[in-house]
């Protein structure tokens, strides 16, 4: 009795793996990957470094506001059409999508970006005037 149940579960698992494999192959061009980021402050600048290997710098869309940064990039397709002789293929074409609020206000018009060796570095001047805050006594 239990052997039949486990056999059915095993068959169902294999069927699901086939289904997800087919689905992932169909949606590879829409895949997005996480972007490792470092955000720091130095000499009055906010510095954002993003690891985005395999991207052409012309395919990077960068937007900076007073309190956030947004980066999107499409990585060119590296899949080979001729699949004969391929045993394993993990290097797929994926885009990058990154958004974060910055820890301090910045001056977006001062943003400068450089893409080198797969790393996007964005330098932005810290705004002179930061958001006002007020300490409020709780009664």
N, C-alpha and C positions, 0 to 999 in steps of 0.2 A: 504494500500500500504506500509506504513512505517513499519507496524507490520510484514509483510512478510520479509522485508529486515532485521529487527532486529532478527527475528526468524532464518533466514539463517545465520547471523553472529554468533548467539549463538550456533547453530549446528556446524558451522565451528570451533569455539573456542573449543568446546568439542572434536571434531575429532582431532584437533591439540594437545590438552593436552594428549589424548590417544597415539598419535604417539610419542610425546616426552617422555612420560613415558616408552613406550616400548624401545625406543632408549637408554634412560639412563640406563635401566636395562641391556641391552646388552653390554654396554661399561663401566660398573662400575669398572671392573678390570683395565681399562686403565686410570681411573680418577686420576687427580693430584690436590692437594690442595695447596693454598698459605701457605707460611711459615712465621709466624711473627718472626722478627729478631731485635736484639739489637746489635749495633756495637759501641765499645768504645775503649779508649786507657788508659792504666794504667801502670806505671813503665816501659815504653819502650816496652810494649806488646800491640798488637791489640787483642781485645777480641770480639769474635762473639758468640752470644747466639741465638739458634734457637729452637722454640717450635715444637717438633715432637712427640707427644704422640702416644703410641701404636706400636712403631717400636722396633724390636730386634736390638741391637747394631751391630750385625754381618751383618745386611741387609743395613747398611749405607755406601754409597760410597762418600768419601770426597776427594776433590782435591784442593790444594792451589798453586797458582802461585805467582809471585812477586807482582802482583797488583789485584788479584781476588780470590774468593772462590766459589766453586761449590759443592753442596750437593744433592745427590739423595738417596731416600730410598723407599723401597716397604713395605707397611704395609700388613701383612698377612690377608687373607680373614676372616672376622668375621661373614659373612652371614650364617644363618642356612639353611640347605637344606630343612628341614621340615617347610613349611610356614603355616601350619595349626594353627589357633589360633593367628596369628600375626595381630594386628590391625594397627600398624604403625612401620616402620623400617627406621630410619634415619642414624644409625651407619653403614656406609658402609666402605668397604676396599678401601682406596685411598692411592696413593703414595705421596711422597713429592719431590719437585724439587725447588732448590734455587740456584740462581747465582747473584753475585754482584761484582762490582769493589770495591776494598778497597780504603779508603781515603788517605792512605799512602802506600809506598812500604814496603814489608815485606820480611823476609827470610823464604821461604817455608820449608826448611829442618828443621826448628825449631818448626814446627807446632805440637801441642799436642792437642788431643781431648778426651773429657770425656762425656759420655751419662748417665744421671741420672734423674730419675723421669720425663721422657719425654722431657728433655731439653738437647740439644747438645751444649756443650761449647767448643770452639776452641780458644786456645791461640797461638799467633804467634809473634815472636820477630820482632819489627820494624827494618827495614834495616838501617844501619849506613848512607849510602849515599842515599839520596832521589833524585827524578828526578830533573834535573837542569831546571830552568826556567830563563827567561830573560825578563826584563821589556823593552818594545819597545816603543819608542816615535813615535806617529803618526803625520805625517807631512801633 
